[in-house]
Structure formats: structure tokens, C-alpha cells
Amino acid sequence: MRISSRAISTLAVTLFISLLSPFSADASAPAKFVFTGSGYGHGVGMSQYGAKGMAMESATSAMILSHFYPGTSLLPGDDTQLIRVNVGHKQRDASLTIKSESGTVTLIRGRFLINRPVPESAVVGSYSGDITISMTSIAGKIEITRSSKLAKFSSLEPDDDWTIRWESETVVTLRTAARNYLLKYGQLNLKRVANDVGPGEMEITTTLRLGDQYLYGLGEVPSSWPEAALDAQAIAARTFALSKLPSIRKACDCHIYSTIRDQNFVGFGKESEPFYGIRWRNAVDRTRNQVIFFEGKPIQSFFFSSSGGMTQNVKDVWGGKLAYLVNRPDTWSVNVAINPRYAKWRREVSQAVMAKAFELKDLVRYQILERSITGSLLKIRGIDSEGREKILTGEQFRSRVALPSTWINLSGVTADGEPEREPPSEQVIEICLDLFRFSQQRRE
């Protein structure tokens, strides 16, 4: 009898779910839930620990990129454009500090693009020494105050927009409620954002040259990593940034966010790291103008920390289809010697967090409904003590309960934090994965 690839795939899914989905006839809500798994991040595109592992095996940056973005081309591309980076999203308060040895800062009323001349009437003043400029969204405007141990300043009328510039060798510290930045390049723009209640908020952006000033400040991977991994990261980051041009996103008054929502921009602190900072700067310079293209355009070069052994197909995570964002082997991510922190992980999630994630009264149990060919979670159902149910996608669940990834190898649900039963052996899990792979080969 000939068994169809569909039947094999169904068998594999059923076996996975039966092994990895907890169940209980007890209607009481447990105190905590236990999850173990592998990997960190969404799983789409280039695995950063995969790139590190390949580099340790002497792969070049071009080999790394062609592996994780199949069918693409590495070609020269223009990266001299300016890019506007949001460094303070929906902020109420922020401050900018300059120390006496750092140079001069100029405060300008209104909004002026970088490198554009400013009329003298708009310049409030230029300041040096130990000074702090505080920015507060209040009464529908942005209020600026200046303070120093050595001088007193008069108050300023609030305004909708402000521009702050500094000399080329000046280094300033921007502090927001979310994070702090050391900034050397570019300028700051403050824009008032109205809301329905309260004093409003502001968007804080910095505008930089993409190809060097922006990329120098990306803190995506340790600068101590192998050169090929750093080069691959620099090229992927450059390509991702180019894919965000030229449109300004209204929600952030920017091309790109400074957080992992897009790319982790930390500013001058990255290249000024003791000893290692120059290695990242050299990677950016070494790969200047190198861009990943597909069908004539820079690709959406997503990347993430590490996977559960194989990267995700974009359609399984966010929907849609991109020929270069497909499943790719990534055994390096589950190698403890390469990825000691996330090759294997264990997390305990409280009853309150689980119930809130599913938007239910409480959570008695859950069922894993669907997994991808990589073994990552695609759909999960939560059930409360009154029998009500809610289904979440794997990404929704990961985000809401703060799990490192959707590669959940073992899950348990107990009152004392211990697993309900022994996990399936590695051999049994490998059988499941082999069935998945075999079914895919038959389809091809």
C-alpha cells in the first residue's frame, strides 16, 4: 500500500501533538506552567548564532548570507542616504547632557532637516560646559529647560518642534524613559504628538548617514564574534535599513525604530567599546556598499538570535510569501558550545500571566493544535475552568507570556512547577522531524 505524503505529514503532526501537548481532567487551575525549548526570537531570516557557527567553521560572509537568504544576490548598492531613526517613541520626558570636554550644542526652535541652513531668528543659543537640556511634553507643546551648575537660564516658551545640533566631535547623552544613548553623529528633532487625553507626547528622532554613522551604532551582536559573522550582520543590517527607505512612517516620524522592532541602535557606545568596538566598525567599513538584492530590490533581511534547529518560513510567522525567507537548517543554534544561553532554556509562567495571555478567567489547561515543519508552535488553545476557549498563534503566545521562542520542546502544567510527565526522548523527537522532512521531500 502506498502512503501519501499528506498522510505522513498528518501522522507526524499527530505524533508531535500527542507527545508535547499536556492534558488534564482536573478542572482546577494550576499555579504555574513549565516550558522548555530552544532558540530566541521570531525565527525568520538569518540566525545570528547560526552565522556565528558557520563563521567558526570558516564560512565567508557571502556563504552565510546565501545560506539564510537563498536565491538572493550580494551586489554593490548605494548606502550614502540619510536615515531618520526614532530614539524616543511616545515620550513624555527626556534629557540631553553635554560634558565640558565634549564640545558645543545648539538649540533651535522649529523643525529643520539635517545639513539645512537655519535662520538666526530660530537659534535659541549654543551651549558648552556641563549642561543638561530637559524636554517635556506639556500643555500640548514641548517645553525645554536648561540647567547647569555654573549658569542660570531664563525660561523658554514651549513649541511644537525643536531641533538640537552639535559639533562634529561632540558626544552627548540622551536619556529617555526607555533607554539611554551616547550620540556623536547627526542631530535630534523633537516633534509633538497629540493624544486624546493628557499633555501629549513627543517623538524624538536622530538623522544620520546610513552607510556608516547609523551602522556604526548598531548593537545587534557582540563585537568579539568572528569577522565573517560580523560582516554578514553588517550587510544584513545595511540591507534591512535600505528596505525601509524612502517612506517616513507616521507612527514614529521615522524610517526605522532604534529597538528590536526594527534594529537595535545603541549609538556611539557600540563603536567606542573598549578593544572590541573597532572590530564592529571595521566590519561596517569592510562591507561598505554591499547589499543583498532579490529581483532588483534590497530584500527584507530579517534576522534573529537563534532557532530550534531550523529557521522559519515567513508564511508560518507573519503570513505572506517571500522566496528567500524559507526554512533553512540551523543546527548551530542548538549547539550549547556555540549558543550556551538559548540552545536549551526553561521558563516558568504564572497562572495570572497565562490567563491574561489567553484573555480568560483562568487557565486550566492548553492544547498545542499545530506545529510547523521545524517543530515551532503555530497554534495553541487555552481552556478555562468554565470551559471557555481561546486560540492564539505561536507568535502571539510567545509575545504574551515572554517565552524566548516558539520552539517549545517540552511543556508541563503543574501546581508545583514540575513537569507532568517525562519529556519524549530525543530519538522520538528526531523520528517526528524525520517524518516531516520525508513528507516535504515527497512533495518536491
Summary of the structure (lengths in Angstrom):
residues: 444
radius of gyration: 25.3
end to end distance: 20.7
largest distance: 90.2
contacts: 1474
relative contact order: 0.21
helix: 27%
strand: 32%
